[in-house]
Amino acid sequence: MWWRLRRPATRGVKLVLRDGDGRVLFVRHTYGDREGWELPGGGLHRGEAPQDGARREGREELGLDLAWQGLGLLTGGGWGKVTTLHGFTALAAPGATVRIDRGELAEACWAPPGDPPRPLGRDAPAVLALLPRG
């Protein structure tokens, strides 16, 4: 009830990890919507810069330390709160090994951004729309 009355604001990052074939890494979380395929990411710590949060989430969830490039900003609602998401993208080096954190991620798969696995989670379509066309 408190969430609905206060409508707290949260901040997070979503990561679009691409491979050399133009595919994107999609994940299923071990919490929340466990059926929907989403993009890796998570909440920002208090005072944490979005770029630093992207790098931390990439290390924690994917086992990769990459230089994430900003895609843009999204604001949405749901679950009784307002969330600002910072989208980031990076290219996985050839031969890079993604090591997902089994505590947070149940599964991961590579798919073209225009043909993602189904069902797609709530945030993924809006973040993918930030990718440059072409």
C-alpha positions as CSV (number, residue, x, y, z in Angstrom):
1,M,0.0,0.0,0.0
2,W,2.9,2.4,0.9
3,W,4.2,2.0,-2.7
4,R,0.9,3.0,-4.2
5,L,0.5,6.0,-2.0
6,R,4.1,7.3,-2.2
7,R,4.9,6.2,-5.8
8,P,8.6,6.1,-5.1
9,A,11.1,6.9,-7.9
10,T,13.7,4.3,-8.7
11,R,16.6,4.4,-11.2
12,G,18.2,1.5,-13.1
13,V,20.1,0.4,-16.1
14,K,19.3,-2.0,-19.0
15,L,22.2,-3.5,-21.0
16,V,22.0,-4.4,-24.7
17,L,25.0,-6.8,-25.2
18,R,25.5,-7.5,-28.9
19,D,27.7,-10.0,-30.7
20,G,29.5,-9.9,-34.0
21,D,26.5,-11.4,-35.8
22,G,24.1,-8.6,-34.7
23,R,22.4,-10.7,-32.0
24,V,21.4,-9.4,-28.6
25,L,21.7,-11.3,-25.3
26,F,18.3,-11.9,-23.6
27,V,17.9,-13.2,-20.1
28,R,15.2,-14.7,-17.8
29,H,15.4,-13.6,-14.2
30,T,15.0,-15.7,-11.1
31,Y,12.7,-13.1,-9.6
32,G,9.8,-11.0,-10.7
33,D,8.5,-12.0,-14.1
34,R,10.2,-15.4,-14.5
35,E,8.6,-16.2,-17.8
36,G,9.5,-13.0,-19.8
37,W,12.7,-12.5,-21.6
38,E,14.4,-9.3,-20.7
39,L,17.7,-7.5,-21.0
40,P,20.3,-7.7,-18.3
41,G,20.5,-4.8,-15.9
42,G,19.3,-3.7,-12.5
43,G,18.9,-0.9,-10.0
44,L,21.4,1.9,-9.4
45,H,22.9,2.3,-6.0
46,R,22.3,5.6,-4.2
47,G,24.6,8.2,-5.7
48,E,25.9,5.8,-8.4
49,A,26.4,7.2,-11.8
50,P,24.5,5.4,-14.6
51,Q,27.7,4.5,-16.5
52,D,29.2,3.0,-13.3
53,G,26.0,1.1,-12.6
54,A,26.0,-0.4,-16.2
55,R,29.6,-1.5,-15.7
56,R,28.8,-3.0,-12.3
57,E,25.7,-4.8,-13.6
58,G,27.7,-6.2,-16.6
59,R,30.3,-7.6,-14.3
60,E,27.8,-9.0,-11.7
61,E,25.2,-10.5,-14.1
62,L,27.3,-11.4,-17.1
63,G,30.9,-11.7,-15.9
64,L,32.0,-9.1,-18.4
65,D,33.8,-5.9,-17.8
66,L,33.0,-3.7,-20.8
67,A,32.9,-0.1,-21.7
68,W,29.1,0.5,-22.1
69,Q,27.9,3.2,-24.4
70,G,24.8,5.2,-23.5
71,L,21.7,4.6,-25.7
72,G,19.2,6.9,-24.0
73,L,16.8,7.4,-21.2
74,L,13.3,5.9,-20.5
75,T,10.8,6.7,-17.9
76,G,8.0,4.3,-17.0
77,G,5.6,3.2,-14.3
78,G,4.4,0.0,-12.8
79,W,4.5,-2.0,-9.6
80,G,3.4,1.2,-7.8
81,K,6.5,3.2,-8.6
82,V,8.1,5.4,-11.3
83,T,11.3,4.1,-12.8
84,T,13.9,5.9,-14.9
85,L,16.0,3.5,-17.0
86,H,19.3,4.3,-18.6
87,G,19.9,2.1,-21.7
88,F,23.5,1.1,-22.6
89,T,25.0,-1.1,-25.3
90,A,28.3,-2.9,-25.8
91,L,29.8,-5.3,-28.3
92,A,31.1,-8.6,-26.9
93,A,34.6,-9.4,-28.1
94,P,34.9,-12.5,-30.3
95,G,35.3,-15.5,-28.1
96,A,34.1,-13.7,-25.0
97,T,32.5,-16.0,-22.5
98,V,29.3,-14.8,-20.8
99,R,29.1,-16.2,-17.3
100,I,25.6,-15.5,-16.0
101,D,25.0,-15.1,-12.3
102,R,22.6,-18.0,-11.5
103,G,21.4,-16.2,-8.4
104,E,19.8,-13.5,-10.6
105,L,19.5,-15.1,-14.0
106,A,17.8,-18.4,-14.8
107,E,18.7,-18.5,-18.5
108,A,20.3,-16.5,-21.3
109,C,20.1,-16.7,-25.1
110,W,21.3,-14.8,-28.1
111,A,18.6,-13.6,-30.6
112,P,18.2,-11.0,-33.3
113,P,16.8,-7.8,-31.8
114,G,14.0,-7.9,-34.4
115,D,13.1,-11.5,-33.5
116,P,13.5,-11.8,-29.8
117,P,12.5,-14.9,-27.7
118,R,8.9,-14.9,-26.5
119,P,7.3,-13.8,-24.3
120,L,9.2,-10.6,-24.2
121,G,9.4,-8.7,-20.9
122,R,8.0,-5.3,-20.2
123,D,11.1,-3.1,-20.6
124,A,12.9,-4.9,-23.4
125,P,10.9,-3.5,-26.4
126,A,11.4,0.2,-25.3
127,V,15.1,-0.3,-24.7
128,L,15.6,-2.1,-28.0
129,A,13.9,0.8,-29.8
130,L,16.8,3.0,-28.7
131,L,19.2,1.0,-30.8
132,P,20.4,2.8,-34.0
133,R,18.8,1.5,-37.1
134,G,20.9,0.3,-40.0
